[in-house]
Amino acid sequence: MEFLKTNGQKKGDQVLLPYRKLMNQNSAVFSEELFEAIFKRDIYELPFEQHTLIAVQKWAEFAEMALQDDKIYLFECCFIQNPLTIGMIK
């Protein structure tokens, strides 16, 4: 549980964990059992309604931040393609 507190981002009653990023930084932290337990709760594995709610919240947070910045953002296609694909599959 300490791992989640240290590395996760609390959002309401959810904890978002950038586990792929953490694995790339230090794969020794993740046992096979831990990875499998985390992966089962991956955003793409959640029920569609829950997945959509989290995704919309994250985009709203980004929009609020982007309105304050004087920057140009370039997006990799997966930011649009993956959510649409998941929506069609589910």
One Martini backbone bead per residue (centre of mass of N, CA, C, O) as a GRO file, in nm:
protein
   90
    1MET     BB    1   0.054   0.065  -0.017
    2GLU     BB    2   0.297   0.258  -0.018
    3PHE     BB    3   0.341   0.256  -0.322
    4LEU     BB    4   0.080   0.414  -0.389
    5LYS     BB    5   0.138   0.669  -0.221
    6THR     BB    6   0.411   0.741  -0.365
    7ASN     BB    7   0.309   0.688  -0.695
    8GLY     BB    8   0.030   0.794  -0.674
    9GLN     BB    9  -0.289   0.944  -0.785
   10LYS     BB   10  -0.533   1.100  -0.628
   11LYS     BB   11  -0.891   1.036  -0.730
   12GLY     BB   12  -1.074   1.031  -0.502
   13ASP     BB   13  -1.123   0.676  -0.492
   14GLN     BB   14  -0.872   0.687  -0.671
   15VAL     BB   15  -0.565   0.538  -0.815
   16LEU     BB   16  -0.312   0.660  -1.012
   17LEU     BB   17  -0.076   0.449  -1.199
   18PRO     BB   18   0.239   0.476  -1.367
   19TYR     BB   19   0.354   0.172  -1.429
   20ARG     BB   20   0.513   0.189  -1.693
   21LYS     BB   21   0.700   0.415  -1.609
   22LEU     BB   22   0.812   0.272  -1.357
   23MET     BB   23   0.927   0.029  -1.509
   24ASN     BB   24   1.128   0.191  -1.685
   25GLN     BB   25   1.289   0.299  -1.434
   26ASN     BB   26   1.216   0.018  -1.237
   27SER     BB   27   1.171  -0.315  -1.275
   28ALA     BB   28   1.249  -0.437  -0.986
   29VAL     BB   29   0.981  -0.349  -0.834
   30PHE     BB   30   0.839  -0.568  -1.026
   31SER     BB   31   0.660  -0.819  -0.995
   32GLU     BB   32   0.459  -1.036  -1.147
   33GLU     BB   33   0.227  -1.011  -0.941
   34LEU     BB   34   0.208  -0.703  -0.932
   35PHE     BB   35   0.157  -0.654  -1.229
   36GLU     BB   36  -0.105  -0.824  -1.252
   37ALA     BB   37  -0.267  -0.668  -1.036
   38ILE     BB   38  -0.252  -0.394  -1.179
   39PHE     BB   39  -0.352  -0.467  -1.469
   40LYS     BB   40  -0.649  -0.543  -1.385
   41ARG     BB   41  -0.675  -0.204  -1.320
   42ASP     BB   42  -0.664  -0.091  -1.576
   43ILE     BB   43  -0.826   0.141  -1.757
   44TYR     BB   44  -0.885  -0.071  -1.999
   45GLU     BB   45  -1.024  -0.289  -1.781
   46LEU     BB   46  -1.253  -0.129  -1.721
   47PRO     BB   47  -1.539  -0.022  -1.718
   48PHE     BB   48  -1.655   0.198  -1.941
   49GLU     BB   49  -1.772   0.412  -1.747
   50GLN     BB   50  -1.516   0.441  -1.575
   51HIS     BB   51  -1.318   0.505  -1.798
   52THR     BB   52  -1.461   0.762  -1.900
   53LEU     BB   53  -1.453   0.929  -1.643
   54ILE     BB   54  -1.145   0.942  -1.617
   55ALA     BB   55  -1.079   1.059  -1.896
   56VAL     BB   56  -1.245   1.320  -1.870
   57GLN     BB   57  -1.099   1.429  -1.623
   58LYS     BB   58  -0.815   1.446  -1.750
   59TRP     BB   59  -0.896   1.641  -1.982
   60ALA     BB   60  -0.998   1.870  -1.800
   61GLU     BB   61  -0.730   1.921  -1.659
   62PHE     BB   62  -0.573   1.988  -1.911
   63ALA     BB   63  -0.747   2.226  -2.009
   64GLU     BB   64  -0.695   2.407  -1.765
   65MET     BB   65  -0.389   2.419  -1.801
   66ALA     BB   66  -0.377   2.514  -2.105
   67LEU     BB   67  -0.519   2.791  -2.056
   68GLN     BB   68  -0.258   2.899  -1.885
   69ASP     BB   69  -0.085   2.841  -2.128
   70ASP     BB   70   0.182   2.936  -2.370
   71LYS     BB   71   0.124   2.672  -2.572
   72ILE     BB   72   0.210   2.400  -2.778
   73TYR     BB   73   0.031   2.105  -2.871
   74LEU     BB   74   0.128   1.768  -2.930
   75PHE     BB   75  -0.031   1.470  -3.052
   76GLU     BB   76  -0.060   1.158  -3.019
   77CYS     BB   77  -0.284   0.940  -3.156
   78CYS     BB   78  -0.351   0.773  -2.889
   79PHE     BB   79  -0.529   0.998  -2.746
   80ILE     BB   80  -0.768   0.912  -2.951
   81GLN     BB   81  -0.759   0.619  -3.054
   82ASN     BB   82  -0.781   0.450  -2.793
   83PRO     BB   83  -1.058   0.547  -2.684
   84LEU     BB   84  -1.217   0.471  -2.940
   85THR     BB   85  -1.149   0.171  -2.944
   86ILE     BB   86  -1.256   0.098  -2.665
   87GLY     BB   87  -1.548   0.194  -2.718
   88MET     BB   88  -1.602  -0.009  -2.951
   89ILE     BB   89  -1.544  -0.273  -2.795
   90LYS     BB   90  -1.735  -0.214  -2.537
   0.00000   0.00000   0.00000
